[in-house]
Amino acid sequence: MAFRGRNAQSGIGVAEHTKNTFTELQRKKMHRYVVFKIDEKKKEVVVEKTGGPEESYDDFLASLPENDCRYAVYDYDFVNSENCQKSKIFFVAWSPSVSRIRSKMLYATSKDSLRRELEGIHYEIQATDPSEVDVETLQDRAK
């Protein structure tokens, strides 16, 4: 079976590959970020794109479509006030204001089931435009 369960509201499941890719980001540091999309034909959340460990936050932002919803996780590295290297995983619910209403509804009703499957996320950001996910937002949250 490709998914553990389906969201009762939206009928959307989470592909096994989706969970495995998140684990590669979280535990193995194989990815800087992962962008997920809902495959409406398969009725599940799938991986759309991964960014290598060397990719920047600008690369991540560029991977979010201007006019459609997505979910994403970003592994944010920073140095804290004690001068220690830290890493926090951010979950981004990307829903641009110009997206189709149906897409916004589908992503909104499916978000919680995906979040439950991705254990180890530190912070969540809901964003409708790039200014809501600028790097300063991550810096402020991660402190």
N, C-alpha and C positions, 0 to 999 in steps of 0.2 A: 504494500500500500504506500502511495507516494506522500501521504499526509497523515497526521495523527488524528485530526478532527476538523470538522468544518465549523465555521462561525455560524451560529444559529440565525443571526440577522441577515447576513449577506450570502451565506452558502459558500464562502471562499475558504479554502484550505491553505496549508503552508507546505510547499514542496520540501521533501527531504533534502534536496540539494541546497535549498535556501538556508536551512538550519546548519548544514555542513559548512557552507561558505562563511556564515557568521562565526562558527567555531574556528575556522581558519584565520579570520581576522582577530578574534578575541584571544585565542590561546597560542597560535603559531605566528602571529604578526605577518601573515602572508599578504595581507591587503591593508591599505590605508583606509579605504572606504568600500562600501557595497551599496549599489542602488538596486532597489527591488521594484517590480511592477506587478500588477494584477493581470494574469493571463485569463481573460474572460472566457475563452473557449475551454480551457482546462479547469477553470474555476479554482485557481490557486495562485498564491504569491510565488513568483519566480525571480531569479537573479537576472537583472538586465545588464549590469556592468560592474566590474571590479576595478579598483585603482591600486596599483602596486605600492609598496611601502615608500618608494621615493617620490610619489606624486604629492602635489601641494594641495592646500585648501582651495586655491583658485581652480585647480583641476577638478576637484570635487564639485564646486559650485557650477562649473561649466557642464557637468554631467547631468544636472537637473534640468528637465525640459522647461521652456518658458511658458508653455500653455497646456501642460497636463500634470496630473498628480503622480507622485511617487512616494515610496518610503526609502529611507537611506540610513545607514549607520556610518559613523566616522570615528576613527580612533585618533583622538587628539592627544598629542604629546606636548608636555610643557614642563617648566621648572618651577617648583613651588617656592614659597617664601623662605623655606629652610634650605634652598638650593639643591633640592632633590628632584631627579627626573621622575615624572609621573605620567600616567596615561589614563584617560577617561574615555569611555565610549558614549557617544551621543547618538540618539535615535532622532531622526528628522522626519516629521510628517509634512511633506511638501504638497501644498494645495494652492497653486497660483489662482488669483482672483479671476483670471480669464479662462480657467478650465471649464469644461462642460459640467453642468449641474449633476448629471448622472455619474460622472467620474468622481466628483467631490463626495457625493453620497456613498458610493461604493467604497472609496478609500476610508471615509470616516467610519463606516460601520464595520470594516474589516480590520482596522488598526489594532484593536485590543487583542484579537486572537493571534496576530503576528507578534505583538509585544510579549505575550505570554510564552511563546516559543523561543524567543531570543533572550535567554537568561544572562544577566551580567551587564545590562545597560545601566549606566550611571545617571544620565540626564535625557530628557525629552524636550524637543523644540517643535512647536507647530508653526509653520511659516507659510505666508501667502506671497511674499516677495523676497528677493535676495537680501534686503536690508535687515530682515528678521533673522537671518542666519549668517551674518557677517562674523568674521573671526573674533571680533571683540565680544560678541555674545557668548562664544565658547570660553573665552578667557575669563569673563566675569563669572560664569557658572562654575568653572572648574576650580576656582580658588579654594 
